[in-house]
Amino acid sequence: TNTCGEEEPSVFCVQSGSSTITACQNCNKGDHPASAMTDLQTHGNVTWWQSETMADGLQYPESVNLTFPLNKAYDITYVRIIFQSPRPESFVIYKRTKKDDPWVPFQYYSADCRNTYGLEDRAYALETDETAPLCTSAYCDISPLSGGSIAFATLEGRKSALVDFDHNAALHDWVTATEIRIQLTRMNTFGDEVYGGENVFRSYYYAISDVSIGARCKCNGHASICDPISLPDGSRGRRCRCEHNTAGDDCEKCADFYQDTKWKRATASDAGVCIACNCNGFSTRCIFDEDLWEKTGHGGHCIDCAANRDGPNCERCRDNYYLSEDNECLPCYCNDIGSRSLQCSRGGKCDCKPGVTGEKCDVCASDYYDFGSSGCKECNCLMAGSWNNQPSCDQTLGKCECKDNVEGKECSSCKPGYFNLDEENKFGCTPCFCYGHATVCWSEPGYTKSLIESVFARNSEKWTAIERGQELDSKEVRYNGKAQDIGVVASGRDPVYFSAP
């Protein structure tokens, strides 16, 4: 955020350790750019970045930020800084794990940790919080005036790193960074700035000749090669060549269709291989389902199942479909008015409302009528009066279908001239024996039905016939020896009755 000579040439003076010997020179644009901190250097050909001086107004609380984008996540092992100027009195190393995430302090340096950053000097990380940043006063002296360095090891002072770093997720996150920032907070001085000499102010500035970041390409244990790539902005980056069915720049997730297990970092004892989803051949896409993983130990939830399939493994038919004998999912087509549900049974039979029938619940049952949202109404046809003793009615009006000698909406009464509604009577009711003189009759109480057995083996066995109240001549009763029965022919439209002996 601050480089000398960028706006206009500026003058700086080099500290010599003597208050009387000061060498000053100009800093022009391009003399000490930020790129000089990361270029290749040889002995005797040192380049460095340099800030403006105290004479230009640079002093606490104004700080200078130096940001180093890594263009990928890395496991940081150390950060080393070599200063061309005296080392700062206070500065901080920050890291960022993801773009646009907040900056997280990695390490504080200050000659006065408590007053500057509110931290104890040279403390150790507690085992209960090993990702807390620490502060040290080491490396904060004004000497040497040039060539002084600091080296920050990310896991130093954190005991678990020596015991079981492989399985410590918190420490893995702690060393992860995609960017490093060095914030220079306060300069070291000899105290002579209080006298206000111009060249004294010009002798205080920040200058860094080299920044080295020791890091390993973060692949979470799922790759042994990190390939160089070109990024959309034209810069260079790297991408892990992922194994174990993992994917992502850092192998930080399971590859598509390998979502049956929860992703985890590989360790020396467990490669953490991602397992393919089981979609029974009906889908090539799936997602990881946390709830399903907790319930079943399998997290692969298939999506976009083909052939009208559904379920985490495309193992069943989708709603309102059923599995046929040919193992195909076919639509139920349940009538939305007559069905309790649009879902049918395995055989395709729909669940009908009261009084409704049919494979798709689209018609009233034989003894029901008025098909509607509540089902069908019961006709209440009397079985004894119904045709063939099978209650059935008109499905619009509810009129029952009666036997020949029966009438009424519910087939519950005999027609005029008939009596004794009987289930065993094919015609329902028996004609009255009134010889044409009345049309109303009924069964007299006190009488019961009894069975008279006649086999007609040789003759009519004295059965006679009566027509218009008169007994017919015995010759009119004809005997059929072959069929072993008797019969009579009426002379007109009046009924003829047999009379038992």
Buried (B, 14 or more C-beta within 10 A) or exposed (E): EBBBBBEEEBBBBBBEEEEEEBEEEEBEBEBBBBEBBEEEBEEEEBBBBBBBBBBBEBBEEEBBEBBBEBBBBBBBBBBBBBBBBBBBBBBBBBBBBEEEEEBBBBBBBBBBBEEBBEBEBEEEBEEEEBEEBBBBBEBBEBEEBBEBBBEBBBBEEBEBBEEEBBBBEEBBEBBBBBBBBBBBBBBBBEEEBEEEBEBBBBBBBBBBBBBBBBBEBBBBBBBEEBEEEEEEEEEEBBBBBBBBBBBBBBBBBBBEBBBBBBBBBBEEEEBBBBBBBBBBEBBEBBBBBEEBBEEEEBBBBBBEBEBBBBBBBBBBBBEBBBBEEEEEBBBBBBBEBBBBEBBBEEEBBBBBBEBBBBBBBBBBBBBBBBBEEEBBBBBBBBEBBBBEBEBBBEBEEBBBBBBEBBBBBBBBBBBEBBBBBBEEBEBBBBBBEEBEEEEEBEEEEEEEEEEEEBEBEEEBEEBBBBBEEEEBEEEBBEBEEEEEEBBBEEEEEEBBBBEEE
